[in-house]
Amino acid sequence: MIQVINIQKGFGRTRALSEISLEAGQKEILALVGPSGCGKTTLLRIIAGFERPDKGKVLINSREVSKPDYIMEPYKRKISMIFQDLALWPHMSAQAHIMFALENDGMSKKERLLKSREILKSVNLNGHEKRRPHQLSGGEKQRLAIARAIASSSEYLLMDEPFSNLDIFIKDELQKLIVGIKNLLHTGIIYVTHNIDEAFAVADRIAVMNNGHIEQLDKSEQIQKYPKNDFVRKMLRLNNA
Ligand SMILES: Nc1ncnc2c1ncn2[C@@H]1O[C@H](COP(=O)(O)OP(=O)(O)OP(=O)(O)O)[C@@H](O)[C@H]1O
């Protein structure tokens, strides 16, 4: 479980996060939803270990990984983060991306080769093994980033607006893939989006953020039926408009 306890974070005079607490389990998709600048990415970066909190702490599987005077390196956390720009390696083929992510798994090269084919197939990239990122479409690039995250055998996957530039059909297909990964691999997923409809499409629970704090954190059905205040109601209305 990921536990975020009373996190505060500022950048100069900007208070990005006020006092955030939440928990995210290993068998759920938690969506962080809120308008631009409300602190979603900052929270994700703190959980991943790319940013240090000013106050509060983060625990992963009961272990303290971030507090103001200590920060565990990102690669030691059992977490993969898929960034908005995907951060694929331009000189590497799709297969090489996966082989690299499998490098520390103690497998022989042949085993890694077989495993990488299997993972690429699971995201429908079979036949594209030799292609480099620039030879893949937008949706295929997203699937490669997801495949790389799967290969790194992380327990948690953090996704920052992963499908924002894609058309609705590809988005729908990839959202199903994400839900499938959660169900199959029991990977806990934190999914950042500014669009509450997108959150409803994938999430078990939703945290609605506003200006550095959480307005409501509940099961998706609960938020839909019982928005807690005007801000949450407005989020629902904007997306239904
Ligand atoms: N490195 C930084 N230096 C200074 N200010 C920052 C930095 N990172 C974030 N901020 C500020 O902190 C606030 C929260 O930013 P953050 O990127 O977390 O918001 P967000 O909800 O992810 O926004 P978006 O949906 O636009 O990506 C914003 O006011 C932003 O300008």
The ligand as a Gaussian input file, in Angstrom:
#p B3LYP/6-31G(d) Opt

LIG

0 1
 N        9.405000      22.896000     -10.260000
 C        8.495000      23.862000     -10.010000
 N        8.883000      25.114000      -9.728000
 C        7.984000      26.086000      -9.432000
 N        6.647000      25.880000      -9.397000
 C        6.207000      24.653000      -9.676000
 C        7.099000      23.576000      -9.994000
 N        6.358000      22.458000     -10.218000
 C        5.068000      22.819000     -10.052000
 N        4.968000      24.130000      -9.716000
 C        3.738000      24.858000      -9.414000
 O        3.014000      24.090000      -8.441000
 C        1.620000      24.105000      -8.743000
 C        1.131000      22.682000      -8.961000
 O        1.685000      22.184000     -10.171000
 P        1.405000      20.714000     -10.730000
 O        2.237000      20.537000     -11.954000
 O        1.571000      19.748000      -9.641000
 O       -0.137000      20.830000     -11.109000
 P       -1.056000      19.848000     -11.996000
 O       -2.325000      19.702000     -11.263000
 O       -0.293000      18.600000     -12.308000
 O       -1.265000      20.704000     -13.310000
 P       -1.484000      20.228000     -14.869000
 O       -2.808000      19.532000     -14.904000
 O       -1.495000      21.523000     -15.609000
 O       -0.319000      19.347000     -15.239000
 C        1.435000      24.998000      -9.953000
 O        1.125000      26.297000      -9.502000
 C        2.811000      24.988000     -10.607000
 O        3.040000      26.177000     -11.332000

